[in-house]
């Protein structure tokens, strides 16, 4: 190979290497936890909410990778700077001080759920009945104000709480309505029964969820603006609504 060809070969190799480094540098690492059907390692595209985030960043030329932990760990690792982004979370004063909040990913609705044969009642109508809840979750100010007057049956996970409902250990639980239906259908697939799940007419709460991006990270504001731009494109095209309905 003559010197001219050798020079061009080395230049081509360098360009390929530089291109691959640039792509890797634009991969956004996001800390998450299991929350099917929104987020799950076992589901297609890691859950439809992960696909929303993936497509929004892709609109602006960025790739993403999702890293699974317990929810408390995902939050802590992001706060410590191991990750720039974690999602989805609800607004609080503490989070607003520590993180940039993205544009809303959509609304998440929590209801009191029960099985066929048990009256579907609202929270204020429960009398001396244990209500299943999950440790580490915040169910809104209205629930917190009534909590002292309720008999709560605590579980370490939504799956555990749903298991108690199906076993008859509790007759009511408080859970995100989409999560509850997903866990219920999974349980029926494993152990078929003639049951259905019903939610109370009045939600416990319904709030938008957000990406949190750590303010102390110099890249956070740029990533937030890029994500918000990409999300607006998804919304205008109708793809955001389709992903939520899929």
Secondary structure, 3 states (H helix, E strand, C coil): CCHHHHHHHHHHHHHHHHHHHHHHHCEEEEEECCECCCECCCCHHHCHHHHHHHHHHHHCCCEEEEEECCHHHHHHHHHCCCCCEEEEECCCHHHHHHEEECCCCEEEEEEEEEECCCCCCCHHHCCCCEEEEECCCCCCHHHHHHHHHCEEEEECCHHHHHHHHHHCCCCEEEEEHHHHHHHHHHHHHHCCCCCCEEECCCCCEEEEEEEEEECCCCCHHHHHHHHHHHHHHHHHHCHHHHHHHC
